[in-house]
């Protein structure tokens, strides 16, 4: 069976090293924009928050990010971040 990935609006970073996170988050956002997904969830875990710190720094620097905040408790709380991407302006008719 061929390996393949299905891109969704959720990125789970469990198992990744902090050094890998900037590139992964950047690619995740690019793929989301191509698929017209503008509300995302990044799961970084609660632990010592190293992954969260790296994620938030990457989101802060990304020009496609409109806003971000901790996820609601039922979908991860402070162990996940909800990201809102900037949507393209609607064409004026």
N, CA, C and O atoms as a CHARMM CRD file, in Angstrom:
* protein
*
  372
    1    1 UNK  N      0.84600  -1.18500   0.00000 PROA 1      0.00000
    2    1 UNK  CA     0.00000   0.00000   0.00000 PROA 1      0.00000
    3    1 UNK  C      0.88400   1.23800   0.00000 PROA 1      0.00000
    4    1 UNK  O      1.84000   1.32000   0.77100 PROA 1      0.00000
    5    2 UNK  N      0.57200   2.19700  -0.85600 PROA 2      0.00000
    6    2 UNK  CA     1.34100   3.43300  -0.91500 PROA 2      0.00000
    7    2 UNK  C      1.06400   4.29700   0.30600 PROA 2      0.00000
    8    2 UNK  O     -0.06000   4.34700   0.80600 PROA 2      0.00000
    9    3 UNK  N      2.11300   4.98200   0.78100 PROA 3      0.00000
   10    3 UNK  CA     1.94200   5.93100   1.87200 PROA 3      0.00000
   11    3 UNK  C      1.45100   7.24600   1.28800 PROA 3      0.00000
   12    3 UNK  O      1.92600   7.67800   0.23700 PROA 3      0.00000
   13    4 UNK  N      0.51000   7.87800   1.95800 PROA 4      0.00000
   14    4 UNK  CA     0.03600   9.18200   1.54500 PROA 4      0.00000
   15    4 UNK  C     -0.50800   9.90400   2.76500 PROA 4      0.00000
   16    4 UNK  O     -0.80700   9.29000   3.78900 PROA 4      0.00000
   17    5 UNK  N     -0.62800  11.18400   2.64200 PROA 5      0.00000
   18    5 UNK  CA    -1.12600  11.99800   3.72700 PROA 5      0.00000
   19    5 UNK  C     -2.37600  12.71200   3.26900 PROA 5      0.00000
   20    5 UNK  O     -2.46300  13.17400   2.13100 PROA 5      0.00000
   21    6 UNK  N     -3.33100  12.79700   4.15300 PROA 6      0.00000
   22    6 UNK  CA    -4.53700  13.56300   3.88400 PROA 6      0.00000
   23    6 UNK  C     -4.42300  14.83600   4.70000 PROA 6      0.00000
   24    6 UNK  O     -4.29500  14.78700   5.92300 PROA 6      0.00000
   25    7 UNK  N     -4.46800  15.96000   4.03500 PROA 7      0.00000
   26    7 UNK  CA    -4.37100  17.23900   4.72200 PROA 7      0.00000
   27    7 UNK  C     -5.74500  17.61200   5.25600 PROA 7      0.00000
   28    7 UNK  O     -6.72900  17.63200   4.51700 PROA 7      0.00000
   29    8 UNK  N     -5.79800  17.90600   6.54400 PROA 8      0.00000
   30    8 UNK  CA    -7.03200  18.36800   7.17400 PROA 8      0.00000
   31    8 UNK  C     -6.73000  19.67900   7.88100 PROA 8      0.00000
   32    8 UNK  O     -5.64400  20.24100   7.74000 PROA 8      0.00000
   33    9 UNK  N     -7.69500  20.15200   8.63300 PROA 9      0.00000
   34    9 UNK  CA    -7.51200  21.40000   9.36000 PROA 9      0.00000
   35    9 UNK  C     -6.81700  21.20200  10.70500 PROA 9      0.00000
   36    9 UNK  O     -6.69600  22.14800  11.48400 PROA 9      0.00000
   37   10 UNK  N     -6.35700  19.97400  10.98500 PROA 10     0.00000
   38   10 UNK  CA    -5.70500  19.67000  12.26200 PROA 10     0.00000
   39   10 UNK  C     -4.28600  19.17700  12.01600 PROA 10     0.00000
   40   10 UNK  O     -4.04600  18.31600  11.16900 PROA 10     0.00000
   41   11 UNK  N     -3.35400  19.74200  12.77700 PROA 11     0.00000
   42   11 UNK  CA    -1.96200  19.31600  12.74600 PROA 11     0.00000
   43   11 UNK  C     -1.58300  18.86100  14.14200 PROA 11     0.00000
   44   11 UNK  O     -1.65000  19.64800  15.08600 PROA 11     0.00000
   45   12 UNK  N     -1.18600  17.60500  14.28900 PROA 12     0.00000
   46   12 UNK  CA    -0.75500  17.06300  15.57600 PROA 12     0.00000
   47   12 UNK  C      0.76700  16.96700  15.57400 PROA 12     0.00000
   48   12 UNK  O      1.34800  16.22300  14.78500 PROA 12     0.00000
   49   13 UNK  N      1.40300  17.72000  16.45700 PROA 13     0.00000
   50   13 UNK  CA     2.86300  17.78200  16.50800 PROA 13     0.00000
   51   13 UNK  C      3.48900  16.81100  17.49000 PROA 13     0.00000
   52   13 UNK  O      4.70300  16.84700  17.69400 PROA 13     0.00000
   53   14 UNK  N      2.70000  15.94500  18.10400 PROA 14     0.00000
   54   14 UNK  CA     3.27600  14.95200  19.01100 PROA 14     0.00000
   55   14 UNK  C      4.28200  14.10100  18.23700 PROA 14     0.00000
   56   14 UNK  O      3.98900  13.61500  17.14500 PROA 14     0.00000
   57   15 UNK  N      5.45800  13.92800  18.81200 PROA 15     0.00000
   58   15 UNK  CA     6.49000  13.11600  18.17500 PROA 15     0.00000
   59   15 UNK  C      7.49200  13.91200  17.36300 PROA 15     0.00000
   60   15 UNK  O      8.48700  13.35500  16.89800 PROA 15     0.00000
   61   16 UNK  N      7.25600  15.19300  17.18400 PROA 16     0.00000
   62   16 UNK  CA     8.19500  16.02800  16.44500 PROA 16     0.00000
   63   16 UNK  C      9.11300  16.77600  17.40500 PROA 16     0.00000
   64   16 UNK  O      8.74200  17.06100  18.54300 PROA 16     0.00000
   65   17 UNK  N     10.30700  17.08800  16.93100 PROA 17     0.00000
   66   17 UNK  CA    11.25300  17.87800  17.70900 PROA 17     0.00000
   67   17 UNK  C     10.98200  19.35800  17.46400 PROA 17     0.00000
   68   17 UNK  O     10.54600  19.72900  16.37400 PROA 17     0.00000
   69   18 UNK  N     11.23300  20.21300  18.46000 PROA 18     0.00000
   70   18 UNK  CA    10.99900  21.65500  18.28400 PROA 18     0.00000
   71   18 UNK  C     11.68700  22.23800  17.05200 PROA 18     0.00000
   72   18 UNK  O     11.15600  23.15400  16.42500 PROA 18     0.00000
   73   19 UNK  N     12.86200  21.71700  16.69700 PROA 19     0.00000
   74   19 UNK  CA    13.58700  22.22900  15.53600 PROA 19     0.00000
   75   19 UNK  C     12.83100  21.98800  14.23200 PROA 19     0.00000
   76   19 UNK  O     13.04100  22.70400  13.25300 PROA 19     0.00000
   77   20 UNK  N     11.96100  20.99500  14.21100 PROA 20     0.00000
   78   20 UNK  CA    11.20300  20.65400  13.00700 PROA 20     0.00000
   79   20 UNK  C      9.94200  21.49400  12.84400 PROA 20     0.00000
   80   20 UNK  O      9.41000  21.62100  11.74100 PROA 20     0.00000
   81   21 UNK  N      9.47100  22.06400  13.94000 PROA 21     0.00000
   82   21 UNK  CA     8.15700  22.70600  13.97500 PROA 21     0.00000
   83   21 UNK  C      8.01200  23.89400  13.02200 PROA 21     0.00000
   84   21 UNK  O      6.99700  23.96200  12.32900 PROA 21     0.00000
   85   22 UNK  N      8.96000  24.83400  12.94000 PROA 22     0.00000
   86   22 UNK  CA     8.74200  25.97200  12.03400 PROA 22     0.00000
   87   22 UNK  C      8.43900  25.55800  10.59400 PROA 22     0.00000
   88   22 UNK  O      7.50800  26.08200   9.98200 PROA 22     0.00000
   89   23 UNK  N      9.20600  24.63600  10.06100 PROA 23     0.00000
   90   23 UNK  CA     8.97800  24.19500   8.67900 PROA 23     0.00000
   91   23 UNK  C      7.64300  23.45700   8.54800 PROA 23     0.00000
   92   23 UNK  O      6.92600  23.64200   7.56400 PROA 23     0.00000
   93   24 UNK  N      7.31200  22.63200   9.52600 PROA 24     0.00000
   94   24 UNK  CA     6.05500  21.87300   9.48000 PROA 24     0.00000
   95   24 UNK  C      4.86200  22.82100   9.52900 PROA 24     0.00000
   96   24 UNK  O      3.92100  22.66900   8.75000 PROA 24     0.00000
   97   25 UNK  N      4.89100  23.78900  10.42700 PROA 25     0.00000
   98   25 UNK  CA     3.78400  24.74300  10.55200 PROA 25     0.00000
   99   25 UNK  C      3.65500  25.57200   9.28000 PROA 25     0.00000
  100   25 UNK  O      2.54600  25.81300   8.80300 PROA 25     0.00000
  101   26 UNK  N      4.77000  26.00300   8.73700 PROA 26     0.00000
  102   26 UNK  CA     4.74300  26.78600   7.50700 PROA 26     0.00000
  103   26 UNK  C      4.09900  25.99700   6.36800 PROA 26     0.00000
  104   26 UNK  O      3.24300  26.52500   5.65700 PROA 26     0.00000
  105   27 UNK  N      4.49700  24.75500   6.19300 PROA 27     0.00000
  106   27 UNK  CA     3.91800  23.90800   5.13400 PROA 27     0.00000
  107   27 UNK  C      2.44400  23.62500   5.39500 PROA 27     0.00000
  108   27 UNK  O      1.64100  23.59500   4.46300 PROA 27     0.00000
  109   28 UNK  N      2.08700  23.42000   6.65700 PROA 28     0.00000
  110   28 UNK  CA     0.69000  23.18300   7.03600 PROA 28     0.00000
  111   28 UNK  C     -0.17800  24.37700   6.62500 PROA 28     0.00000
  112   28 UNK  O     -1.25900  24.20000   6.06400 PROA 28     0.00000
  113   29 UNK  N      0.29800  25.58000   6.90500 PROA 29     0.00000
  114   29 UNK  CA    -0.45500  26.78500   6.55200 PROA 29     0.00000
  115   29 UNK  C     -0.54900  26.93300   5.03300 PROA 29     0.00000
  116   29 UNK  O     -1.61300  27.27500   4.51800 PROA 29     0.00000
  117   30 UNK  N      0.52900  26.68300   4.31500 PROA 30     0.00000
  118   30 UNK  CA     0.48400  26.76400   2.85100 PROA 30     0.00000
  119   30 UNK  C     -0.53400  25.78400   2.28500 PROA 30     0.00000
  120   30 UNK  O     -1.32300  26.14400   1.41100 PROA 30     0.00000
  121   31 UNK  N     -0.52200  24.55100   2.77400 PROA 31     0.00000
  122   31 UNK  CA    -1.47700  23.54900   2.29600 PROA 31     0.00000
  123   31 UNK  C     -2.90800  23.94100   2.63500 PROA 31     0.00000
  124   31 UNK  O     -3.81300  23.76300   1.81900 PROA 31     0.00000
  125   32 UNK  N     -3.11500  24.47400   3.83600 PROA 32     0.00000
  126   32 UNK  CA    -4.45300  24.88600   4.24700 PROA 32     0.00000
  127   32 UNK  C     -4.98100  25.98000   3.32200 PROA 32     0.00000
  128   32 UNK  O     -6.14200  25.94400   2.91600 PROA 32     0.00000
  129   33 UNK  N     -4.13700  26.94300   2.99400 PROA 33     0.00000
  130   33 UNK  CA    -4.56100  28.01900   2.09200 PROA 33     0.00000
  131   33 UNK  C     -4.92600  27.47700   0.71900 PROA 33     0.00000
  132   33 UNK  O     -5.90500  27.92000   0.11900 PROA 33     0.00000
  133   34 UNK  N     -4.15200  26.52700   0.21700 PROA 34     0.00000
  134   34 UNK  CA    -4.46400  25.91800  -1.08500 PROA 34     0.00000
  135   34 UNK  C     -5.81200  25.21100  -1.05900 PROA 34     0.00000
  136   34 UNK  O     -6.53100  25.18500  -2.05700 PROA 34     0.00000
  137   35 UNK  N     -6.14700  24.63500   0.10000 PROA 35     0.00000
  138   35 UNK  CA    -7.40800  23.91100   0.24700 PROA 35     0.00000
  139   35 UNK  C     -8.54400  24.80500   0.74000 PROA 35     0.00000
  140   35 UNK  O     -9.66100  24.33600   0.95800 PROA 35     0.00000
  141   36 UNK  N     -8.25300  26.09100   0.91500 PROA 36     0.00000
  142   36 UNK  CA    -9.23800  27.06700   1.40000 PROA 36     0.00000
  143   36 UNK  C     -9.75700  26.71100   2.78700 PROA 36     0.00000
  144   36 UNK  O    -10.94800  26.82100   3.07700 PROA 36     0.00000
  145   37 UNK  N     -8.82400  26.28100   3.63800 PROA 37     0.00000
  146   37 UNK  CA    -9.12400  26.02300   5.04800 PROA 37     0.00000
  147   37 UNK  C     -8.59500  27.22200   5.82300 PROA 37     0.00000
  148   37 UNK  O     -7.39300  27.48800   5.80500 PROA 37     0.00000
  149   38 UNK  N     -9.47400  27.94400   6.50000 PROA 38     0.00000
  150   38 UNK  CA    -9.05300  29.18300   7.15900 PROA 38     0.00000
  151   38 UNK  C     -9.12000  29.11800   8.68100 PROA 38     0.00000
  152   38 UNK  O     -8.68200  30.04900   9.35800 PROA 38     0.00000
  153   39 UNK  N     -9.65900  28.03800   9.22400 PROA 39     0.00000
  154   39 UNK  CA    -9.66600  27.83800  10.67300 PROA 39     0.00000
  155   39 UNK  C     -8.96500  26.51500  10.93400 PROA 39     0.00000
  156   39 UNK  O     -9.42600  25.45900  10.50100 PROA 39     0.00000
  157   40 UNK  N     -7.85200  26.57900  11.64200 PROA 40     0.00000
  158   40 UNK  CA    -7.00800  25.41000  11.86100 PROA 40     0.00000
  159   40 UNK  C     -6.83400  25.14200  13.34300 PROA 40     0.00000
  160   40 UNK  O     -7.07600  26.00400  14.18800 PROA 40     0.00000
  161   41 UNK  N     -6.41000  23.92500  13.63400 PROA 41     0.00000
  162   41 UNK  CA    -6.06100  23.57300  15.01800 PROA 41     0.00000
  163   41 UNK  C     -4.70700  22.88900  14.99700 PROA 41     0.00000
  164   41 UNK  O     -4.49300  21.92100  14.26700 PROA 41     0.00000
  165   42 UNK  N     -3.80100  23.40500  15.80800 PROA 42     0.00000
  166   42 UNK  CA    -2.47900  22.80800  15.94200 PROA 42     0.00000
  167   42 UNK  C     -2.37300  22.23100  17.35700 PROA 42     0.00000
  168   42 UNK  O     -2.49400  22.95400  18.34600 PROA 42     0.00000
  169   43 UNK  N     -2.14600  20.92500  17.43200 PROA 43     0.00000
  170   43 UNK  CA    -2.01300  20.24800  18.72300 PROA 43     0.00000
  171   43 UNK  C     -0.52900  20.14100  19.05000 PROA 43     0.00000
  172   43 UNK  O      0.23100  19.49300  18.33100 PROA 43     0.00000
  173   44 UNK  N     -0.13400  20.77500  20.12600 PROA 44     0.00000
  174   44 UNK  CA     1.27000  20.77100  20.52800 PROA 44     0.00000
  175   44 UNK  C      1.47600  20.11500  21.87300 PROA 44     0.00000
  176   44 UNK  O      2.61600  19.86700  22.26600 PROA 44     0.00000
  177   45 UNK  N      0.40900  19.83000  22.58600 PROA 45     0.00000
  178   45 UNK  CA     0.50200  19.18400  23.88700 PROA 45     0.00000
  179   45 UNK  C      0.72100  20.18700  25.01200 PROA 45     0.00000
  180   45 UNK  O      1.05200  21.35100  24.78600 PROA 45     0.00000
  181   46 UNK  N      0.52800  19.70000  26.21500 PROA 46     0.00000
  182   46 UNK  CA     0.63400  20.56800  27.38800 PROA 46     0.00000
  183   46 UNK  C      2.03000  20.52600  27.97600 PROA 46     0.00000
  184   46 UNK  O      2.60600  21.58300  28.23200 PROA 46     0.00000
  185   47 UNK  N      2.58400  19.38300  28.19700 PROA 47     0.00000
  186   47 UNK  CA     3.96600  19.20000  28.66100 PROA 47     0.00000
  187   47 UNK  C      4.64700  20.42900  29.21700 PROA 47     0.00000
  188   47 UNK  O      4.06800  21.16100  30.02000 PROA 47     0.00000
  189   48 UNK  N      5.88600  20.65900  28.78900 PROA 48     0.00000
  190   48 UNK  CA     6.65700  21.81200  29.24800 PROA 48     0.00000
  191   48 UNK  C      6.46500  23.01900  28.33300 PROA 48     0.00000
  192   48 UNK  O      7.10100  24.05600  28.52000 PROA 48     0.00000
  193   49 UNK  N      5.59300  22.87500  27.35300 PROA 49     0.00000
  194   49 UNK  CA     5.19600  23.95800  26.45100 PROA 49     0.00000
  195   49 UNK  C      6.28400  24.42500  25.48900 PROA 49     0.00000
  196   49 UNK  O      6.13900  25.49100  24.89100 PROA 49     0.00000
  197   50 UNK  N      7.36100  23.67300  25.31800 PROA 50     0.00000
  198   50 UNK  CA     8.39100  24.04800  24.35200 PROA 50     0.00000
  199   50 UNK  C      7.80600  24.07400  22.93800 PROA 50     0.00000
  200   50 UNK  O      8.03700  25.02200  22.18800 PROA 50     0.00000
  201   51 UNK  N      7.04900  23.03700  22.57600 PROA 51     0.00000
  202   51 UNK  CA     6.43400  23.01200  21.24600 PROA 51     0.00000
  203   51 UNK  C      5.46000  24.16800  21.07200 PROA 51     0.00000
  204   51 UNK  O      5.40800  24.79300  20.01300 PROA 51     0.00000
  205   52 UNK  N      4.68400  24.44900  22.12400 PROA 52     0.00000
  206   52 UNK  CA     3.73100  25.55800  22.03500 PROA 52     0.00000
  207   52 UNK  C      4.47100  26.86700  21.80800 PROA 52     0.00000
  208   52 UNK  O      4.05300  27.67200  20.97500 PROA 52     0.00000
  209   53 UNK  N      5.54100  27.09200  22.51700 PROA 53     0.00000
  210   53 UNK  CA     6.31600  28.32100  22.37700 PROA 53     0.00000
  211   53 UNK  C      6.81700  28.47600  20.94000 PROA 53     0.00000
  212   53 UNK  O      6.73800  29.56100  20.36300 PROA 53     0.00000
  213   54 UNK  N      7.33200  27.38300  20.36700 PROA 54     0.00000
  214   54 UNK  CA     7.82900  27.42600  18.98900 PROA 54     0.00000
  215   54 UNK  C      6.67000  27.68200  18.02100 PROA 54     0.00000
  216   54 UNK  O      6.81200  28.47300  17.08800 PROA 54     0.00000
  217   55 UNK  N      5.53100  27.02600  18.23000 PROA 55     0.00000
  218   55 UNK  CA     4.35100  27.22500  17.37400 PROA 55     0.00000
  219   55 UNK  C      3.90800  28.68600  17.41200 PROA 55     0.00000
  220   55 UNK  O      3.68900  29.29700  16.36600 PROA 55     0.00000
  221   56 UNK  N      3.77600  29.24200  18.60900 PROA 56     0.00000
  222   56 UNK  CA     3.29900  30.62000  18.73200 PROA 56     0.00000
  223   56 UNK  C      4.26200  31.60900  18.07900 PROA 56     0.00000
  224   56 UNK  O      3.82700  32.58000  17.45900 PROA 56     0.00000
  225   57 UNK  N      5.54800  31.37300  18.21300 PROA 57     0.00000
  226   57 UNK  CA     6.51900  32.24600  17.54600 PROA 57     0.00000
  227   57 UNK  C      6.38400  32.16800  16.02900 PROA 57     0.00000
  228   57 UNK  O      6.48500  33.17900  15.33500 PROA 57     0.00000
  229   58 UNK  N      6.15600  30.96300  15.52500 PROA 58     0.00000
  230   58 UNK  CA     5.98900  30.79700  14.07800 PROA 58     0.00000
  231   58 UNK  C      4.70500  31.48200  13.60000 PROA 58     0.00000
  232   58 UNK  O      4.70100  32.13100  12.55400 PROA 58     0.00000
  233   59 UNK  N      3.62800  31.34100  14.35300 PROA 59     0.00000
  234   59 UNK  CA     2.36000  31.96800  13.97100 PROA 59     0.00000
  235   59 UNK  C      2.46300  33.48600  13.99600 PROA 59     0.00000
  236   59 UNK  O      1.90400  34.17500  13.14200 PROA 59     0.00000
  237   60 UNK  N      3.18700  33.99600  14.99000 PROA 60     0.00000
  238   60 UNK  CA     3.35500  35.44700  15.12700 PROA 60     0.00000
  239   60 UNK  C      4.06300  36.04500  13.90700 PROA 60     0.00000
  240   60 UNK  O      3.78600  37.17800  13.51400 PROA 60     0.00000
  241   61 UNK  N      4.96900  35.28000  13.32200 PROA 61     0.00000
  242   61 UNK  CA     5.76400  35.76300  12.19100 PROA 61     0.00000
  243   61 UNK  C      5.12700  35.48000  10.83000 PROA 61     0.00000
  244   61 UNK  O      5.55900  36.03800   9.82100 PROA 61     0.00000
  245   62 UNK  N      4.11700  34.63100  10.78900 PROA 62     0.00000
  246   62 UNK  CA     3.54600  34.21700   9.50400 PROA 62     0.00000
  247   62 UNK  C      2.55900  35.27200   8.98400 PROA 62     0.00000
  248   62 UNK  O      1.59700  35.60100   9.67700 PROA 62     0.00000
  249   63 UNK  N      2.78100  35.80100   7.78300 PROA 63     0.00000
  250   63 UNK  CA     1.91700  36.85900   7.25500 PROA 63     0.00000
  251   63 UNK  C      0.49800  36.40400   6.90400 PROA 63     0.00000
  252   63 UNK  O     -0.37300  37.24500   6.68200 PROA 63     0.00000
  253   64 UNK  N      0.25100  35.10800   6.85000 PROA 64     0.00000
  254   64 UNK  CA    -1.07200  34.59400   6.50900 PROA 64     0.00000
  255   64 UNK  C     -1.96800  34.42000   7.73000 PROA 64     0.00000
  256   64 UNK  O     -3.16300  34.15800   7.59000 PROA 64     0.00000
  257   65 UNK  N     -1.40400  34.56200   8.92100 PROA 65     0.00000
  258   65 UNK  CA    -2.15200  34.34200  10.15800 PROA 65     0.00000
  259   65 UNK  C     -2.84600  35.63400  10.58400 PROA 65     0.00000
  260   65 UNK  O     -2.21300  36.67400  10.76500 PROA 65     0.00000
  261   66 UNK  N     -4.15800  35.53400  10.73500 PROA 66     0.00000
  262   66 UNK  CA    -4.93900  36.68200  11.20900 PROA 66     0.00000
  263   66 UNK  C     -4.94000  36.72500  12.73200 PROA 66     0.00000
  264   66 UNK  O     -4.72300  37.78300  13.32500 PROA 66     0.00000
  265   67 UNK  N     -5.18500  35.57200  13.37400 PROA 67     0.00000
  266   67 UNK  CA    -5.20600  35.51300  14.83600 PROA 67     0.00000
  267   67 UNK  C     -5.03800  34.06700  15.28800 PROA 67     0.00000
  268   67 UNK  O     -5.14900  33.13000  14.49600 PROA 67     0.00000
  269   68 UNK  N     -4.76900  33.91200  16.57600 PROA 68     0.00000
  270   68 UNK  CA    -4.65900  32.57600  17.17100 PROA 68     0.00000
  271   68 UNK  C     -4.92300  32.68400  18.66300 PROA 68     0.00000
  272   68 UNK  O     -4.70500  33.72900  19.27500 PROA 68     0.00000
  273   69 UNK  N     -5.40300  31.57100  19.24500 PROA 69     0.00000
  274   69 UNK  CA    -5.67900  31.51600  20.67700 PROA 69     0.00000
  275   69 UNK  C     -5.74700  30.06400  21.11500 PROA 69     0.00000
  276   69 UNK  O     -5.83500  29.15700  20.28800 PROA 69     0.00000
  277   70 UNK  N     -5.70500  29.85100  22.43700 PROA 70     0.00000
  278   70 UNK  CA    -5.85100  28.49400  22.96600 PROA 70     0.00000
  279   70 UNK  C     -7.17700  27.91400  22.50200 PROA 70     0.00000
  280   70 UNK  O     -8.17000  28.62600  22.35400 PROA 70     0.00000
  281   71 UNK  N     -7.17100  26.61800  22.27700 PROA 71     0.00000
  282   71 UNK  CA    -8.38700  25.91900  21.87600 PROA 71     0.00000
  283   71 UNK  C     -9.35400  25.84500  23.06300 PROA 71     0.00000
  284   71 UNK  O     -8.92100  25.91300  24.21400 PROA 71     0.00000
  285   72 UNK  N    -10.64500  25.70700  22.79800 PROA 72     0.00000
  286   72 UNK  CA   -11.59600  25.48400  23.88900 PROA 72     0.00000
  287   72 UNK  C    -11.24600  24.17500  24.61200 PROA 72     0.00000
  288   72 UNK  O    -10.64000  23.28500  24.01600 PROA 72     0.00000
  289   73 UNK  N    -11.62200  24.05500  25.88400 PROA 73     0.00000
  290   73 UNK  CA   -11.26700  22.85900  26.66200 PROA 73     0.00000
  291   73 UNK  C    -11.66700  21.53700  26.00700 PROA 73     0.00000
  292   73 UNK  O    -10.94000  20.54900  26.11900 PROA 73     0.00000
  293   74 UNK  N    -12.80000  21.50900  25.33200 PROA 74     0.00000
  294   74 UNK  CA   -13.28100  20.24500  24.75700 PROA 74     0.00000
  295   74 UNK  C    -12.47800  19.76400  23.55700 PROA 74     0.00000
  296   74 UNK  O    -12.62900  18.62100  23.12700 PROA 74     0.00000
  297   75 UNK  N    -11.61400  20.63800  23.00500 PROA 75     0.00000
  298   75 UNK  CA   -10.77000  20.20100  21.88300 PROA 75     0.00000
  299   75 UNK  C     -9.29100  20.47800  22.13100 PROA 75     0.00000
  300   75 UNK  O     -8.52900  20.71500  21.19400 PROA 75     0.00000
  301   76 UNK  N     -8.89900  20.44700  23.38300 PROA 76     0.00000
  302   76 UNK  CA    -7.47600  20.53400  23.69000 PROA 76     0.00000
  303   76 UNK  C     -7.04800  21.59200  24.68200 PROA 76     0.00000
  304   76 UNK  O     -5.95900  21.49900  25.24700 PROA 76     0.00000
  305   77 UNK  N     -7.88500  22.60600  24.90900 PROA 77     0.00000
  306   77 UNK  CA    -7.50600  23.64900  25.86300 PROA 77     0.00000
  307   77 UNK  C     -6.14600  24.23800  25.52400 PROA 77     0.00000
  308   77 UNK  O     -5.84600  24.45900  24.35100 PROA 77     0.00000
  309   78 UNK  N     -5.32200  24.49500  26.52700 PROA 78     0.00000
  310   78 UNK  CA    -4.01900  25.11500  26.27700 PROA 78     0.00000
  311   78 UNK  C     -3.01100  24.15500  25.66000 PROA 78     0.00000
  312   78 UNK  O     -1.86100  24.53200  25.43500 PROA 78     0.00000
  313   79 UNK  N     -3.42700  22.90900  25.38100 PROA 79     0.00000
  314   79 UNK  CA    -2.57200  21.95500  24.68100 PROA 79     0.00000
  315   79 UNK  C     -2.72400  22.01500  23.16400 PROA 79     0.00000
  316   79 UNK  O     -2.09200  21.25200  22.43400 PROA 79     0.00000
  317   80 UNK  N     -3.57300  22.93500  22.70300 PROA 80     0.00000
  318   80 UNK  CA    -3.78700  23.11700  21.26600 PROA 80     0.00000
  319   80 UNK  C     -4.04600  24.59700  20.99000 PROA 80     0.00000
  320   80 UNK  O     -4.48100  25.33700  21.87200 PROA 80     0.00000
  321   81 UNK  N     -3.77800  25.00600  19.78100 PROA 81     0.00000
  322   81 UNK  CA    -3.97500  26.40100  19.38900 PROA 81     0.00000
  323   81 UNK  C     -4.88400  26.45200  18.17200 PROA 81     0.00000
  324   81 UNK  O     -4.68000  25.73400  17.19400 PROA 81     0.00000
  325   82 UNK  N     -5.89900  27.32100  18.25200 PROA 82     0.00000
  326   82 UNK  CA    -6.78300  27.57500  17.11400 PROA 82     0.00000
  327   82 UNK  C     -6.17000  28.72500  16.32400 PROA 82     0.00000
  328   82 UNK  O     -5.79000  29.74900  16.89100 PROA 82     0.00000
  329   83 UNK  N     -6.08000  28.54500  15.01700 PROA 83     0.00000
  330   83 UNK  CA    -5.46600  29.54000  14.13900 PROA 83     0.00000
  331   83 UNK  C     -6.49400  29.98400  13.10800 PROA 83     0.00000
  332   83 UNK  O     -7.15300  29.15700  12.47700 PROA 83     0.00000
  333   84 UNK  N     -6.62400  31.29500  12.94300 PROA 84     0.00000
  334   84 UNK  CA    -7.48700  31.85900  11.90700 PROA 84     0.00000
  335   84 UNK  C     -6.58000  32.49300  10.86100 PROA 84     0.00000
  336   84 UNK  O     -5.78700  33.38700  11.15700 PROA 84     0.00000
  337   85 UNK  N     -6.71600  32.00700   9.63500 PROA 85     0.00000
  338   85 UNK  CA    -5.91400  32.54600   8.53900 PROA 85     0.00000
  339   85 UNK  C     -6.66400  33.67400   7.84300 PROA 85     0.00000
  340   85 UNK  O     -7.89400  33.72200   7.85400 PROA 85     0.00000
  341   86 UNK  N     -5.91000  34.56600   7.24700 PROA 86     0.00000
  342   86 UNK  CA    -6.50200  35.66500   6.47800 PROA 86     0.00000
  343   86 UNK  C     -7.14300  35.07600   5.22700 PROA 86     0.00000
  344   86 UNK  O     -6.53800  34.26900   4.52200 PROA 86     0.00000
  345   87 UNK  N     -8.36400  35.49000   4.96900 PROA 87     0.00000
  346   87 UNK  CA    -9.04700  35.03700   3.76300 PROA 87     0.00000
  347   87 UNK  C     -8.85300  36.07200   2.66700 PROA 87     0.00000
  348   87 UNK  O     -8.77200  37.26800   2.94400 PROA 87     0.00000
  349   88 UNK  N     -8.77900  35.61700   1.43400 PROA 88     0.00000
  350   88 UNK  CA    -8.63800  36.58100   0.33400 PROA 88     0.00000
  351   88 UNK  C     -9.86700  37.47800   0.26100 PROA 88     0.00000
  352   88 UNK  O    -10.98300  37.04300   0.54400 PROA 88     0.00000
  353   89 UNK  N     -9.65600  38.71800  -0.11700 PROA 89     0.00000
  354   89 UNK  CA   -10.77800  39.65800  -0.26300 PROA 89     0.00000
  355   89 UNK  C    -11.71200  39.17100  -1.36400 PROA 89     0.00000
  356   89 UNK  O    -11.26800  38.65400  -2.39000 PROA 89     0.00000
  357   90 UNK  N    -12.98000  39.34100  -1.14200 PROA 90     0.00000
  358   90 UNK  CA   -13.96200  38.94700  -2.15100 PROA 90     0.00000
  359   90 UNK  C    -13.87500  39.90100  -3.33400 PROA 90     0.00000
  360   90 UNK  O    -13.76700  41.11600  -3.16500 PROA 90     0.00000
  361   91 UNK  N    -13.92200  39.34500  -4.50500 PROA 91     0.00000
  362   91 UNK  CA   -13.87000  40.17800  -5.72100 PROA 91     0.00000
  363   91 UNK  C    -15.11100  41.06200  -5.77400 PROA 91     0.00000
  364   91 UNK  O    -16.23100  40.59000  -5.58200 PROA 91     0.00000
  365   92 UNK  N    -14.90200  42.33500  -6.03300 PROA 92     0.00000
  366   92 UNK  CA   -16.02300  43.26900  -6.13900 PROA 92     0.00000
  367   92 UNK  C    -16.66700  43.12500  -7.50100 PROA 92     0.00000
  368   92 UNK  O    -15.99700  43.04700  -8.53100 PROA 92     0.00000
  369   93 UNK  N    -17.98200  43.09200  -7.47400 PROA 93     0.00000
  370   93 UNK  CA   -18.70900  42.93200  -8.74100 PROA 93     0.00000
  371   93 UNK  C    -19.11900  44.26700  -9.29700 PROA 93     0.00000
  372   93 UNK  O    -19.74100  44.32900 -10.35800 PROA 93     0.00000
